[in-house]
Amino acid sequence: MIENLLTHHDHTLLAHFVRYKVTSQIYAWSLLETFFSEIFNRDEWLCLFDHIFSNHPSFILYIVTSYCINNRSALLRVTELDDFKYFFHHRNPISVQTILTEAYRLSEVTPVDIDPKRMIESFQPLTRAQYPVFNKYPKFIVDYQIQEKEKLRQEEMTYIRQRELNVEMYRERQQRRHEEESWLRQQLNDLYSLSNSTKQKNSTNKFYNTCYETLGLK
């Protein structure tokens, strides 16, 4: 939903996010999972939530959109993914009133077909004595967590396979090296045994010793 709002109200900023692989998990969920506590001080946060609780639940999405748009100049200069992540987890020099003013404006001019109000129900009071059945949790968050766990599992399996492959390659190299050294020793020994005269043996010995030392077989 926030992506739809950005598409309509600031397509350039959204295109910048897409170009550098900045998903809504970074520019939206980073703010929502902490309820904006990382980007506003105590007084600003209390003011912000006065407006959130006195409006339709979808208003919180307009606040996220407003925060992105009001920081567009800084965000358009960012090109590293880690810098984007840092940006949405730390305070920036912008007032909560500026964010709220833009959020209200966006909520008034957004076309009906992409207005989050159509997809999010109004606040409902809790029932007395018992809690209602809660099964309308944000599915995209759960799906994201599942995807992250699967991604970690796949990375771990890839690492294990690569490690096993490296060990096997090392063993094969060592085996080939031993075989080559054995073959060279045998060839040198065979040549040595073919020498006949003492003079030839002495000359050959020097040659063999040089070969052994050069090849590291001695």
C-alpha positions, 0 to 999 in steps of 0.5 A: 500500500505504501508503495502504491502511495509513493508510486502516485505521489513521488514516482522519482523517489520510488524509482530511486528505491527500486534502482538500489534494491531498497524495498518496503521492508527498509523504508516502511517496516523499519519505521513501523516496527519501532512505531517511529520511536527511533526517529522522533524524541519523546514529545514529538512521538506523543504528538504523533500518536495523538494524531494516529489514534484520532484518525483512521488506522490507515493514517499511519501509512500516510505518515510513513509516506510523508516521512519518505517524501519530506526526506527525498532530497537526502534519500536521492543522494544515498546509493548504498543499501547500508546507508538507506538502512541507517537513515530509517533507523536514526533521527533526521532534521525534520519536525513532526509537524512537517510530517503531519502536515504532509500526511494530512495533505496526502490523505486528502488528495490520494485517489480513492482506488489506492487509498488505504482506507478501502483496505484497512478497517477502522479501529474497533474497541476490545470486547469486555471480559475476553479478547476477540479472535485475532487472525488479521495479523500483517501477513507480509511480515510473517511471510518476510520472516519465513523468507528470511529464515529460508534464506539463512537456511539456504546460505548455511547449506551452501556454505557447508557444501562449499566447505566440503567441496574445498576439503575434497579438492584439497585431499585430491590435490594432496593425493595427486602430489603424492602420486607425482612425487612417488612417480618421480622418485621411481623414475630417478631410482630406475635411472640410477640403477641403470648407471654402470661405471663408477665415474658414471655413477658419481656423475649421475649421483650429482645429477640425482641429488640436484633433481631431488633437491629441486623437486623437494623429494630428498 
